[in-house]
Amino acid sequence: MQTPSYLKSGDKIAIVAPARKTSREELKPAVDVLNSWGYEVVFGDNLFKELNQFSGSDEERAFDFQKALDADDIKAILIARGGYGILRIIDKLDFTKFVKNPKWIIGYSDVTIFHSHINKNYSIDTLHATMPLNFPVDGSINQSLNTLHTALKGESLSYEIEKHSLNRKGSAKGELCGGNLSILYALSASVSDINTDGKILFIEDLDEYLYHIDRMMLNLKRSGKLDKLAGLIVGGMSEMRDNTVPFGKTAVEIIAETVAEYNYPVCFNFPAGHTSENYALIMGRNVRLTVDDTVVLKFD
């Protein structure tokens, strides 16, 4: 995997919105923080356009992302927010210049499409991390922002978290892949689909019915994406929904049951995804996962 250049003071970060619409007011806390870190923020030309729930038309959103991909002076592209929309434009994009001059693509949720597509097809690291919509409005710096800044500067990333009752002990090394479970499900059998063999898979999700979590996990299993893993990291399974007749298991219980027959280490409740703490993860990077009385994740 190729790693984009780390950022230094004075570097430019483009903020674009390839999915749901946003506003200047929503972005102000992020702009202020990024400026305080010494970075110059550049807005996409169509950033504040609106078309129903989208930040402009498919063509306008693709234009902004393409322009940021191609610009030599842009060192990172920070996605304003998630929602839905990147799947509609991914095939309109040309990554030729990006491959010659890689830069950090930053975000999570719908941004999983970029992580998966770029990691698989171009072997370039990307950054699963918090987005401007989630920057504290009071300007405070939380752990999500601290880990984002650490990753952008190229400093060492290592996390230690508490154990979960459903964890499976063990240790593993491998390339980190994955992201939002619903998006991975939507990418199945496409050019952007992930190859999980020998890798450590990270999954998280938000606002899904429990039976749908079961269906998506079975899709991963039946398509062979779970049987050759080196390890599994489960992030936030937040605000799950149930039917009037209960499904009978929580999201983490569904996942634990799906992978019960395998032997690799499994970590639950990792602080990443749609959670109050969203630790930065370098997707495509080799990591070392140790699941014991505590869980340790180290990035090479």
Residue pairs with C-beta under 8 A, 6 or more apart in sequence:
1 119
1 123
1 124
1 125
1 175
1 284
1 285
1 286
2 102
2 122
2 123
2 124
2 125
3 102
3 124
3 125
3 285
4 75
4 76
4 102
4 103
4 104
4 124
4 125
5 75
5 102
5 103
6 152
6 153
6 154
7 13
7 39
7 75
7 76
7 104
7 152
7 153
8 38
8 153
9 37
9 38
9 39
10 38
10 39
10 40
11 38
11 39
11 40
11 75
11 76
12 39
12 40
12 41
12 42
12 73
12 74
12 75
13 34
13 39
13 40
13 41
13 42
13 74
13 75
13 76
13 77
13 78
14 41
14 42
14 43
14 44
14 68
14 71
14 74
14 76
14 77
14 78
15 27
15 30
15 31
15 41
15 42
15 43
15 44
15 47
15 77
15 78
15 79
15 80
15 132
16 44
16 47
16 61
16 64
16 65
16 68
16 77
16 78
16 79
16 80
17 44
17 47
17 55
17 56
17 61
17 64
17 79
17 80
17 81
18 55
18 61
18 62
18 64
18 65
18 79
18 85
18 86
18 89
18 110
19 54
19 55
19 61
19 79
19 81
19 82
19 83
19 84
19 85
19 86
19 110
20 53
20 54
20 55
20 81
20 82
20 83
20 84
20 85
20 110
21 48
21 49
21 50
21 51
21 53
21 54
21 55
21 56
22 47
22 48
22 55
22 80
22 81
22 132
22 133
23 48
24 48
26 80
26 81
26 132
26 133
27 80
27 132
29 132
29 135
29 136
29 137
29 138
29 139
30 41
30 78
30 131
30 132
30 135
31 41
31 132
32 139
33 135
33 139
33 141
33 145
34 41
34 78
35 41
37 149
42 68
42 74
44 64
44 65
44 67
44 68
45 63
45 64
45 67
46 55
46 56
46 60
46 61
46 63
46 64
47 55
47 64
47 80
48 55
49 55
49 56
49 57
49 60
50 56
51 57
51 60
53 83
53 84
53 85
54 61
54 85
55 61
55 80
55 85
56 64
58 85
58 88
58 89
58 92
59 92
61 85
61 89
62 89
62 92
62 93
65 77
65 89
65 93
66 92
66 93
66 94
68 74
68 77
69 77
69 93
69 94
69 95
69 97
69 98
69 103
70 97
70 98
72 101
74 103
75 103
75 104
76 103
76 104
76 105
76 106
76 152
77 103
77 104
77 105
77 106
78 106
78 107
78 131
78 132
79 105
79 106
79 107
79 110
79 111
79 114
79 131
80 131
80 132
80 133
81 131
81 132
81 133
82 107
82 108
82 109
82 110
82 111
82 131
82 133
83 109
83 110
84 110
85 110
86 110
86 111
86 113
86 114
87 110
87 113
87 183
87 186
90 113
90 114
90 117
90 192
95 118
95 121
95 122
98 122
98 124
99 122
99 124
102 122
102 124
104 125
104 126
104 127
104 152
105 111
105 114
105 115
105 118
105 126
105 127
106 126
106 127
106 129
106 131
106 148
107 114
107 127
107 128
107 129
107 131
108 128
108 129
108 130
108 131
108 179
108 180
108 204
108 272
108 273
108 274
108 278
109 131
109 179
109 180
109 183
109 206
109 273
109 274
110 180
110 183
111 128
111 131
111 179
112 128
112 178
112 179
112 180
112 183
112 184
112 187
113 183
113 187
113 192
114 126
115 126
115 128
115 177
115 178
115 179
115 283
115 284
116 177
116 178
116 179
116 183
116 184
116 187
116 192
116 193
116 194
117 187
117 191
117 192
118 124
118 126
118 284
119 125
119 126
119 177
119 194
119 283
119 284
120 192
120 193
120 194
120 195
121 191
121 192
123 284
124 284
125 282
125 283
125 284
125 285
126 282
126 283
126 284
127 148
127 151
127 152
127 280
127 281
127 282
127 283
128 179
128 202
128 272
128 280
128 281
128 282
128 283
129 144
129 147
129 148
129 151
129 278
129 279
129 280
129 281
130 144
130 145
130 148
130 278
130 280
134 144
134 278
135 145
136 142
136 145
142 277
143 271
143 277
143 279
144 277
144 278
144 279
144 280
147 157
147 279
147 280
148 280
150 156
150 157
150 280
151 157
151 280
151 282
156 299
157 280
157 282
157 298
157 299
158 296
158 297
158 298
158 299
159 270
159 271
159 279
159 295
159 296
159 297
159 298
160 294
160 295
160 296
161 267
161 269
161 270
161 271
161 294
161 295
161 297
162 269
162 294
162 295
163 291
163 292
163 293
163 294
163 295
164 252
164 267
164 268
164 269
166 252
166 253
166 256
166 266
166 268
167 265
167 266
167 267
167 268
167 291
167 295
168 259
168 264
168 265
168 266
168 291
169 265
169 291
169 292
170 231
170 263
170 264
170 265
170 290
170 291
171 265
171 288
171 289
171 290
171 291
172 200
172 230
172 231
172 264
172 265
172 288
172 289
173 230
173 286
173 287
173 288
173 289
174 198
174 199
174 200
174 229
174 230
174 231
174 286
174 287
174 289
175 198
175 199
175 200
175 284
175 285
175 286
175 287
176 199
176 200
176 202
176 281
176 282
176 283
176 284
176 285
176 286
176 287
176 299
177 194
177 195
177 196
177 199
177 200
177 201
177 202
177 283
177 284
178 184
178 194
178 196
178 201
178 202
178 203
178 233
178 283
179 202
179 203
179 204
179 283
180 203
180 204
180 205
180 206
180 273
181 203
181 204
181 205
181 208
181 213
181 216
181 217
182 205
182 208
182 212
182 216
184 194
184 203
184 216
184 220
185 216
185 219
185 220
187 193
187 194
188 219
188 223
189 223
194 201
194 225
196 225
196 226
196 228
196 229
197 228
198 228
198 229
198 230
199 229
199 230
200 229
200 230
200 231
200 232
200 233
200 287
200 289
201 225
201 226
201 229
201 231
201 232
201 233
202 233
202 234
202 235
202 270
202 272
202 281
202 283
203 232
203 233
203 234
203 235
203 255
204 234
204 235
204 236
204 237
204 238
204 272
204 273
204 274
204 275
205 213
205 236
205 237
205 238
205 251
205 273
205 274
206 236
206 238
206 239
206 273
206 274
207 238
207 239
207 240
207 241
207 274
208 216
208 240
208 241
208 251
209 240
209 241
209 242
209 243
209 247
210 240
210 241
210 242
210 243
210 247
210 249
210 250
210 251
210 254
211 243
211 247
213 237
213 240
213 251
213 254
213 255
214 247
214 249
214 254
214 258
217 254
217 255
217 258
218 258
220 226
220 258
221 227
221 258
221 259
226 232
226 258
226 259
226 262
227 262
229 262
229 264
230 264
230 289
231 264
231 265
231 266
231 267
231 289
231 291
232 255
232 259
232 264
232 265
232 266
232 267
233 266
233 267
233 270
233 272
233 289
233 297
234 252
234 255
234 266
234 267
234 268
234 269
234 270
235 269
235 270
235 271
235 272
235 273
235 275
236 269
236 271
236 272
236 273
236 274
236 275
237 250
237 251
237 252
237 255
238 273
238 274
238 275
239 274
240 250
240 251
247 254
249 257
252 268
252 269
255 268
256 266
256 268
259 266
265 289
265 290
265 291
266 291
267 289
267 291
267 295
267 297
270 279
270 295
270 297
271 277
271 278
271 279
272 278
272 279
272 281
282 299
285 299
285 300
286 299
286 300
287 297
287 298
287 299
287 300
288 296
288 297
288 298
288 300
289 295
289 296
289 297
290 296
290 297
